[in-house]
Amino acid sequence: MAPTGTRKKSRTQSNGFTTANLTDAEKQEILADYKLAVVSREASYIGRRETLTGKAKFGIFGDGKELPQIAMAKYFEEGDFRSGYYRDQTFMMAIGQVTVQQFFAQLYAHANTKADPHTGGRQMNAHFSTRSLNEDGSWKDLTRMKNSSPDISPTAGQMARLLGLAQASKVYRNHKTLPELERFRKFSDGGKEIGWGTIGDASTSEGIFWETINAAGVLQVPMVLSVWDDGYGISVPREYQTTKESISKVLSGFQRTEEEEGVEILTVKAWNYQALMNTYRKAADLARSEHVPVLVHVKEVTQPQGHSTSGSHERYKPDERLQWEEEHCCIRKMRSWLLDQEIASEEEINQLEEAAREEAEEAKNAAREAYITELKEDLNTVRGLMDDIIEESSHKSKLKYLKRQLEIPKVPLRKHGFSAVRRACRITRDEELPAKEKLYEWLDEHFEINEKRYGSHLYSENNQSPLHVEEVRPTYSADAKRVDGRIVLRDNFEKIFEKYPETLVFGEDTGKLGDVNKGLENMQKKFGELRVQDTGIREATILGQGIGMALRGLRPIAEIQYLDYILYCFQGLSDDLATIRYRSAGGQKAPLIVRTRGHRLEGIWHTGSPMGMILNGIRGLHLCVPRNMTEAAGMYNTLLQGDDPALVVEPLNAYRLKEKLPDNLGEFTVALGMPSVVSEGTDITVVSYGSTFNICQSVLPQFEEVGISVELIDVRTLLPFDLEHMIAESLRKTNRILFVDEDVPGGASAFMMNKVLQEQNGYFYLDSEPQCLTAAEHRGAYGSDGDYFSKPNKEDIFEAVYAVMSEADPIKYPPIYE
């Protein structure tokens, strides 16, 4: 079906909707809208059947929301961005960014970006995105596309990103130089783009929804947010979800007035086609021209098939509600309206509905055939290989049984072929057969293919990857000043803002104060509030601002004041930012830098170093853990030359430690994944990072006093970790190792030990048991004594190293406490 959004605007779009004196062309447009609604509804019905009959794994659909999504799509223009959720299939069809066949390809998990360009089969159905990137990872012209950011399943998780998508338009409209630069014209046309969001009514109970609405009202960004109100959150009715049972009533205090800025709040019924058109016209005009956030509360939405294929809504909806939903179905209501307004006859509508049903069925069949054909090709190859090994092997009966198993599944899967081949290799392990060599070759080839099919694009795989940035060492003049570490960082940021006009930084106390440690001192005065901005205390949407703006070609640095506060936005870091490139199968990127500071502060909620949690939750980001501010500055310089997101944890106790001021600020870099051997030694390798590394370094003179030669290594980045296995090479020399970390036991220390001993085969070089020295299991207690007894201190580090050496040579290193 031709996307309605690509046609020239009709009177119904540009001037508001009336039925008086409709032209034939306008009537045909209305009928096309009706047909699209029916096609989408049929796709939902068919999708449920395909799932319940075992042809698909899970199904979740947008039935009941067809008309409001079609109306919304009328005003969605090229350059605009959607941040929605898994009910928006009709909208995506209406803007021409998903076909019905692609919809079903995703339902079947067809792992091919030509079949499912949204996720390449990586996400469950109804999770959409558009492809912002060319094959080489460079940006397409987003102003000539109708864009959708990649969907996620966590309820309300799309809200934070929506804020940033809308804020990008504000930046492009008000930036002093970006609009004049040719390379940025592919991202915005004068900042007129709208960020369009969708959310279910029950999900407005999530805190991130309220945080986003509040931030949007403060920032005054061009955002249109639609709330689909179908009365339930799975089985839980609205009365248990929302005060006053109305999100628009509860939000009435946000309503803007002539005297005060705020949010424009509109309400409309989901089945009233005319009112929907007028409402979305008004919402789009306000947002696009005035940069006003608008909330559209779409009431009386129905959900004909319930929440998903995991259950039936008849179990929790009373008969009266079910009857009401049938009567207020938006398609049924529009059908009656078409007849009442004499836009079409009963016969014409019947023909249109039949054509819509056929279109949906044909699209399903085409998607199914394409999916099955691809799988059968692989399985047929496996059957041929099985025939060959059956012919040669003495284990014919077992192998024939394996081959018969390939014929049983109603839904062929790649794993069936792999399972058969691997088991055949196991059965014939005592035989040397030419056919078995062919099995080995097939496994090697297809494991590599499927590693790319299901595992590619976790990080950048093109020449823009920050891993390609070579290290450039800081240079110093003979009379280089020794300054506080924060000065190195501050002056480097100044060079960054001059060099990259697309960079901007924002966070709590970031602007006027210049951050709590003065690392951005005077930057707002020099570069303005648009680029160096204070925010409210709202970490989740600080992150969301960064994600959305990074998706639109800017290079934001989102500041989270302390590492402990990462917990407030960790869901967004883990579920959204870390997976954007992966879940879009390389179709989108968001090279956001998240800046924070941590370690060695005071009190239970300011001493956290949850690195193990972070490491295990943000694969897809680079995790930089510098030991000083020169290293931190170099990491920022590296990351801004690449196109991956990252988290940089600045060491909190280094801002006022003295460092030499480099001459090549803004130019020197740190190679990610390349540790630094800060002190060479022969007896034992000590591995650490960040603030704890500095404590290790301070103990080196004490080791010299007792004759222990320590090789001290700063890992610098935990993700990636030691790409060239420098630590294993050190261990080859020293044969002993200690990992020092201020995370809890089993956190980052266990990660480092696994990397070195298992992945780098460091276990082979051990002459002593490998050791970890970590913080205690409890949070750090308050005060200097609390820190001393909670986290590794100088004495702990000395004694841990000494104990390893004493065990190896008790004569030379007699035990301290015996």
Backbone hydrogen bonds, N-H to C=O, Kabsch-Sander energy under -0.5 kcal/mol:
donor,donor_aa,acceptor,acceptor_aa,energy
5,G,94,A,-1.4
6,T,3,P,-1.5
7,R,4,T,-1.4
13,Q,10,S,-0.9
14,S,10,S,-2.3
15,N,11,R,-2.3
22,L,19,T,-0.9
27,K,23,T,-2.2
28,Q,24,D,-2.4
29,E,25,A,-1.9
30,I,26,E,-2.1
31,L,27,K,-2.5
32,A,28,Q,-2.3
33,D,29,E,-2.0
34,Y,30,I,-2.1
35,K,31,L,-2.7
36,L,32,A,-2.4
37,A,33,D,-2.2
38,V,34,Y,-2.1
39,V,35,K,-3.0
40,S,36,L,-2.7
41,R,37,A,-2.2
42,E,38,V,-2.9
43,A,39,V,-2.3
44,S,40,S,-1.9
45,Y,41,R,-2.3
46,I,42,E,-3.1
47,G,43,A,-2.6
48,R,44,S,-2.0
49,R,45,Y,-1.9
50,E,46,I,-2.8
51,T,47,G,-1.8
52,L,48,R,-2.8
53,T,49,R,-1.7
54,G,51,T,-1.8
55,K,50,E,-2.2
56,A,50,E,-1.0
57,K,107,L,-0.6
65,K,62,G,-1.8
69,Q,65,K,-1.5
70,I,66,E,-2.0
71,A,67,L,-2.5
72,M,68,P,-2.4
73,A,69,Q,-2.1
74,K,70,I,-1.0
74,K,71,A,-0.6
75,Y,71,A,-0.5
75,Y,72,M,-1.3
76,F,73,A,-1.1
77,E,75,Y,-0.7
79,G,145,M,-3.9
80,D,77,E,-2.1
81,F,194,I,-2.1
82,R,147,N,-1.5
83,S,196,W,-3.0
87,R,85,Y,-1.2
88,D,85,Y,-1.3
92,M,88,D,-2.3
93,M,89,Q,-2.1
94,A,90,T,-2.6
95,I,91,F,-2.0
96,G,93,M,-1.2
97,Q,92,M,-2.4
98,V,92,M,-0.9
103,F,99,T,-2.2
104,F,100,V,-1.9
105,A,101,Q,-2.4
106,Q,102,Q,-2.1
107,L,103,F,-1.4
108,Y,104,F,-2.1
109,A,106,Q,-1.1
110,H,105,A,-2.6
111,A,109,A,-0.9
112,N,110,H,-2.4
115,A,112,N,-0.6
116,D,112,N,-3.5
120,G,116,D,-2.3
122,R,119,T,-1.1
127,H,124,M,-0.7
128,F,126,A,-0.6
130,T,148,S,-2.1
132,S,130,T,-1.0
132,S,587,G,-1.5
133,L,587,G,-1.4
134,N,138,S,-3.1
137,G,134,N,-2.1
140,K,132,S,-2.8
142,L,140,K,-1.2
142,L,186,K,-1.8
143,T,186,K,-0.9
144,R,141,D,-1.4
145,M,142,L,-1.1
147,N,80,D,-2.0
147,N,145,M,-0.7
149,S,82,R,-2.9
151,D,128,F,-1.9
157,G,154,P,-2.4
159,M,156,A,-1.7
161,R,157,G,-0.6
162,L,158,Q,-1.5
163,L,159,M,-1.5
164,G,160,A,-1.2
165,L,161,R,-2.2
166,A,162,L,-2.1
167,Q,163,L,-2.4
168,A,164,G,-1.9
169,S,165,L,-0.6
169,S,166,A,-0.8
170,K,166,A,-1.0
171,V,167,Q,-2.3
172,Y,168,A,-2.8
173,R,169,S,-2.2
174,N,170,K,-1.8
175,H,171,V,-2.0
180,E,177,T,-1.5
181,L,177,T,-0.6
181,L,178,L,-1.9
182,E,180,E,-0.5
184,F,181,L,-1.6
185,R,182,E,-1.6
187,F,184,F,-1.5
188,S,184,F,-0.8
190,G,188,S,-0.6
192,K,189,D,-0.9
195,G,222,P,-2.5
196,W,81,F,-3.3
196,W,194,I,-0.7
197,G,195,G,-0.5
197,G,224,V,-3.0
198,T,83,S,-1.3
199,I,226,S,-1.8
201,D,228,W,-2.5
203,S,200,G,-0.6
204,T,200,G,-0.6
204,T,201,D,-1.4
205,S,202,A,-1.6
206,E,203,S,-1.7
209,F,206,E,-0.9
210,W,206,E,-1.1
211,E,207,G,-2.5
212,T,208,I,-2.0
213,I,209,F,-2.5
214,N,210,W,-2.4
215,A,211,E,-2.3
216,A,212,T,-2.8
217,G,213,I,-2.0
218,V,214,N,-1.9
219,L,215,A,-3.0
220,Q,216,A,-2.1
221,V,216,A,-0.8
223,M,221,V,-1.6
224,V,195,G,-2.3
225,L,223,M,-0.5
225,L,294,V,-3.1
226,S,197,G,-2.9
226,S,224,V,-0.5
227,V,296,V,-2.7
228,W,199,I,-2.5
228,W,226,S,-0.6
229,D,227,V,-0.8
229,D,298,V,-2.5
230,D,228,W,-0.9
233,G,236,V,-2.4
235,S,233,G,-0.6
236,V,233,G,-2.2
238,R,231,G,-1.9
240,Y,237,P,-1.7
241,Q,238,R,-1.7
242,T,238,R,-2.3
245,E,242,T,-2.3
246,S,243,T,-1.3
250,V,246,S,-2.2
251,L,247,I,-1.9
252,S,249,K,-1.5
253,G,250,V,-0.6
254,F,251,L,-2.6
255,Q,252,S,-1.3
256,R,263,V,-1.4
257,T,260,E,-2.5
263,V,254,F,-3.2
264,E,293,P,-2.6
266,L,264,E,-0.5
266,L,295,L,-3.1
268,V,297,H,-2.1
270,A,299,K,-2.9
272,N,269,K,-1.5
273,Y,271,W,-1.0
276,L,272,N,-2.6
277,M,273,Y,-2.1
278,N,274,Q,-2.1
279,T,275,A,-2.6
280,Y,276,L,-2.5
281,R,277,M,-1.8
282,K,278,N,-2.1
283,A,279,T,-2.5
284,A,280,Y,-2.4
285,D,281,R,-2.3
286,L,282,K,-2.3
287,A,283,A,-2.3
288,R,284,A,-2.8
289,S,285,D,-2.1
290,E,285,D,-0.5
290,E,286,L,-1.9
291,H,287,A,-1.0
292,V,286,L,-0.8
294,V,223,M,-3.5
295,L,264,E,-3.1
296,V,225,L,-3.3
296,V,294,V,-0.5
297,H,266,L,-3.4
297,H,295,L,-0.7
298,V,227,V,-2.2
298,V,296,V,-0.9
299,K,268,V,-3.0
299,K,297,H,-0.8
301,V,229,D,-2.2
302,T,64,G,-0.8
306,G,303,Q,-2.0
309,T,59,G,-2.3
311,G,308,S,-1.1
315,R,312,S,-1.5
316,Y,313,H,-1.1
317,K,313,H,-2.1
322,L,318,P,-2.1
323,Q,319,D,-2.4
324,W,320,E,-2.3
325,E,321,R,-2.6
326,E,322,L,-1.8
327,E,323,Q,-2.0
328,H,324,W,-2.2
329,C,326,E,-0.7
333,K,329,C,-2.6
334,M,330,C,-2.2
335,R,331,I,-2.3
336,S,332,R,-2.0
337,W,333,K,-2.1
338,L,334,M,-2.7
339,L,335,R,-1.8
340,D,336,S,-2.7
341,Q,337,W,-2.7
342,E,339,L,-1.0
343,I,338,L,-2.3
344,A,338,L,-1.1
349,I,345,S,-2.3
350,N,346,E,-2.5
351,Q,347,E,-2.3
352,L,348,E,-2.3
353,E,349,I,-2.7
354,E,350,N,-2.3
355,A,351,Q,-2.4
356,A,352,L,-2.2
357,R,353,E,-2.3
358,E,354,E,-2.3
359,E,355,A,-2.3
360,A,356,A,-2.2
361,E,357,R,-2.3
362,E,358,E,-2.9
363,A,359,E,-2.1
364,K,360,A,-2.2
365,N,361,E,-2.5
366,A,362,E,-2.5
367,A,363,A,-2.5
368,R,364,K,-2.7
369,E,365,N,-2.6
370,A,366,A,-2.3
371,Y,367,A,-2.1
372,I,368,R,-3.0
373,T,369,E,-2.7
374,E,370,A,-1.6
375,L,371,Y,-1.7
376,K,372,I,-3.1
377,E,373,T,-1.8
378,D,374,E,-1.1
379,L,375,L,-2.4
380,N,376,K,-3.0
381,T,377,E,-1.6
382,V,378,D,-2.0
383,R,379,L,-2.6
384,G,380,N,-2.0
385,L,381,T,-2.1
386,M,382,V,-2.6
387,D,383,R,-2.3
388,D,384,G,-1.8
389,I,385,L,-2.0
390,I,386,M,-2.4
391,E,387,D,-1.9
392,E,388,D,-1.3
393,S,389,I,-2.5
399,L,395,H,-2.0
400,K,396,K,-2.8
401,Y,397,S,-1.9
402,L,398,K,-1.9
403,K,399,L,-2.2
404,R,400,K,-2.3
405,Q,401,Y,-1.7
406,L,402,L,-0.8
406,L,403,K,-0.9
407,E,404,R,-1.5
408,I,405,Q,-0.9
416,H,413,L,-0.9
417,G,413,L,-0.9
418,F,414,R,-2.0
419,S,415,K,-2.9
420,A,416,H,-2.0
421,V,417,G,-2.4
422,R,418,F,-2.7
423,R,419,S,-2.2
424,A,420,A,-2.2
425,C,421,V,-2.1
426,R,422,R,-1.7
427,I,423,R,-2.7
428,T,424,A,-2.1
429,R,426,R,-1.4
431,E,428,T,-2.2
433,L,431,E,-0.7
437,E,433,L,-1.3
438,K,434,P,-1.2
439,L,435,A,-1.4
440,Y,436,K,-2.3
441,E,437,E,-2.4
442,W,438,K,-2.3
443,L,439,L,-2.6
444,D,440,Y,-2.7
445,E,441,E,-2.4
446,H,442,W,-2.7
447,F,443,L,-2.7
448,E,444,D,-1.6
449,I,445,E,-1.8
450,N,446,H,-2.4
451,E,447,F,-2.0
452,K,448,E,-1.7
453,R,449,I,-2.3
454,Y,450,N,-2.4
455,G,451,E,-1.7
456,S,452,K,-1.3
458,L,455,G,-0.5
465,S,462,N,-1.8
468,H,465,S,-1.9
469,V,466,P,-1.4
470,E,468,H,-0.6
472,V,669,T,-0.5
480,A,477,S,-1.8
483,V,481,K,-0.6
483,V,659,E,-3.1
485,G,657,L,-1.6
486,R,655,Y,-2.7
487,I,484,D,-1.7
488,V,484,D,-1.0
489,L,485,G,-1.9
490,R,486,R,-3.1
491,D,487,I,-2.9
492,N,488,V,-1.7
493,F,489,L,-2.4
494,E,490,R,-2.0
495,K,491,D,-1.5
496,I,492,N,-2.2
497,F,493,F,-2.8
498,E,494,E,-1.7
499,K,495,K,-2.4
500,Y,496,I,-3.0
503,T,500,Y,-2.0
504,L,555,R,-1.1
505,V,531,R,-3.3
506,F,557,I,-1.7
507,G,533,Q,-1.6
508,E,559,E,-0.6
510,T,507,G,-1.4
515,D,509,D,-2.6
518,K,515,D,-2.0
520,L,514,G,-2.8
521,E,518,K,-1.1
523,M,520,L,-2.2
524,Q,511,G,-0.5
524,Q,520,L,-0.5
526,K,522,N,-1.7
527,F,523,M,-2.7
528,G,524,Q,-2.4
531,R,528,G,-0.7
532,V,528,G,-1.8
533,Q,505,V,-2.4
535,T,507,G,-1.4
538,R,536,G,-1.5
541,T,538,R,-0.6
542,I,538,R,-1.7
543,L,539,E,-2.4
544,G,540,A,-1.8
545,Q,541,T,-2.7
546,G,542,I,-1.7
547,I,543,L,-2.5
548,G,544,G,-2.6
549,M,545,Q,-2.3
550,A,546,G,-2.3
551,L,547,I,-1.9
552,R,549,M,-0.9
553,G,550,A,-1.4
554,L,549,M,-2.0
555,R,502,E,-2.3
557,I,504,L,-2.7
558,A,556,P,-0.5
558,A,593,I,-2.2
559,E,506,F,-3.0
559,E,557,I,-0.6
560,I,558,A,-0.6
560,I,595,R,-2.9
561,Q,559,E,-0.6
563,L,597,R,-2.5
565,Y,562,Y,-1.2
566,I,563,L,-1.7
567,L,564,D,-1.4
568,Y,565,Y,-1.5
569,C,565,Y,-0.6
569,C,566,I,-1.3
570,F,566,I,-0.5
570,F,567,L,-0.6
573,L,569,C,-2.1
574,S,570,F,-3.0
575,D,571,Q,-2.8
576,D,571,Q,-0.6
576,D,572,G,-1.2
577,L,572,G,-2.3
578,A,573,L,-2.2
579,T,576,D,-1.2
580,I,576,D,-0.9
580,I,577,L,-0.8
583,R,579,T,-3.7
584,S,580,I,-1.2
585,A,582,Y,-1.9
586,G,581,R,-3.1
587,G,584,S,-1.0
592,L,590,A,-2.9
593,I,556,P,-1.9
594,V,592,L,-0.6
594,V,646,A,-3.1
595,R,558,A,-2.5
595,R,593,I,-0.6
596,T,648,V,-2.4
598,G,650,E,-2.3
599,H,608,G,-0.7
601,L,606,H,-0.5
603,G,781,A,-0.6
606,H,603,G,-1.8
607,T,603,G,-0.6
611,M,609,S,-2.8
614,I,610,P,-2.3
615,L,611,M,-3.5
616,N,612,G,-2.0
617,G,613,M,-0.8
617,G,614,I,-1.0
618,I,614,I,-1.6
620,G,621,L,-0.7
621,L,618,I,-2.6
622,H,645,P,-1.8
623,L,719,L,-2.3
624,C,622,H,-0.6
624,C,647,L,-2.9
625,V,716,R,-3.0
632,A,628,N,-1.9
633,A,629,M,-2.6
634,G,630,T,-2.2
635,M,631,E,-1.9
636,Y,632,A,-2.1
637,N,633,A,-2.2
638,T,634,G,-2.0
639,L,635,M,-2.8
640,L,636,Y,-2.1
641,Q,638,T,-1.5
642,G,639,L,-1.3
643,D,464,Q,-0.7
646,A,592,L,-2.2
647,L,622,H,-3.0
648,V,594,V,-2.9
649,V,624,C,-2.6
649,V,647,L,-0.5
650,E,596,T,-3.0
650,E,648,V,-0.8
652,L,598,G,-2.3
652,L,650,E,-0.5
654,A,651,P,-1.8
655,Y,652,L,-0.7
657,L,654,A,-0.7
659,E,483,V,-3.0
661,L,481,K,-2.5
663,D,475,T,-3.4
664,N,475,T,-0.6
665,L,663,D,-0.5
667,E,664,N,-2.1
668,F,664,N,-1.7
669,T,472,V,-1.8
670,V,634,G,-1.1
672,L,670,V,-0.6
674,M,671,A,-1.4
676,S,714,D,-2.7
678,V,676,S,-1.2
678,V,712,L,-1.6
679,S,712,L,-1.5
683,D,709,S,-2.3
684,I,709,S,-1.4
685,T,736,R,-2.6
686,V,684,I,-0.5
686,V,711,E,-2.8
687,V,738,L,-2.8
688,S,713,I,-2.1
690,G,625,V,-1.2
692,T,689,Y,-0.7
693,F,689,Y,-1.4
694,N,690,G,-1.3
695,I,691,S,-1.2
696,C,692,T,-2.2
697,Q,693,F,-2.7
698,S,694,N,-1.6
699,V,695,I,-0.8
699,V,696,C,-1.1
700,L,697,Q,-1.2
702,Q,699,V,-0.9
703,F,699,V,-1.5
704,E,700,L,-2.0
705,E,701,P,-1.7
706,V,702,Q,-1.1
707,G,704,E,-1.1
708,I,703,F,-2.7
709,S,707,G,-0.6
710,V,708,I,-0.8
711,E,684,I,-3.0
712,L,679,S,-2.1
712,L,710,V,-0.8
713,I,686,V,-2.9
713,I,711,E,-0.5
714,D,676,S,-2.7
715,V,688,S,-2.2
715,V,713,I,-0.6
717,T,715,V,-2.8
718,L,623,L,-2.0
719,L,623,L,-1.4
722,D,720,P,-0.6
723,L,673,G,-2.4
724,E,673,G,-0.6
725,H,722,D,-1.6
729,E,725,H,-1.6
730,S,726,M,-1.9
731,L,727,I,-2.4
732,R,728,A,-2.0
733,K,729,E,-1.0
733,K,730,S,-0.6
734,T,730,S,-2.5
735,N,731,L,-2.7
738,L,685,T,-2.4
739,F,771,Q,-2.4
740,V,687,V,-2.9
740,V,738,L,-0.5
741,D,773,L,-2.5
747,G,744,V,-1.9
751,F,747,G,-1.7
752,M,748,A,-2.6
753,M,749,S,-2.6
754,N,750,A,-2.5
755,K,751,F,-2.2
756,V,752,M,-2.4
757,L,753,M,-2.9
758,Q,753,M,-0.6
758,Q,754,N,-1.7
759,E,754,N,-1.8
760,Q,755,K,-1.6
761,N,758,Q,-0.7
762,G,756,V,-2.3
763,Y,757,L,-1.6
764,F,761,N,-1.3
765,Y,762,G,-1.8
766,L,763,Y,-1.4
767,D,735,N,-2.8
768,S,735,N,-1.0
771,Q,737,I,-1.9
773,L,739,F,-3.2
775,A,743,D,-2.1
776,A,790,S,-2.8
781,A,786,G,-0.8
786,G,782,Y,-0.7
787,D,783,G,-2.3
788,Y,784,S,-2.3
789,F,785,D,-2.2
790,S,787,D,-0.9
791,K,787,D,-2.2
797,I,793,N,-2.5
798,F,794,K,-2.7
799,E,795,E,-2.8
800,A,796,D,-2.3
801,V,797,I,-2.1
802,Y,798,F,-2.8
803,A,799,E,-2.4
804,V,800,A,-1.4
805,M,801,V,-1.9
806,S,802,Y,-2.8
807,E,803,A,-2.1
808,A,804,V,-1.4
809,D,805,M,-2.4
813,Y,809,D,-2.6
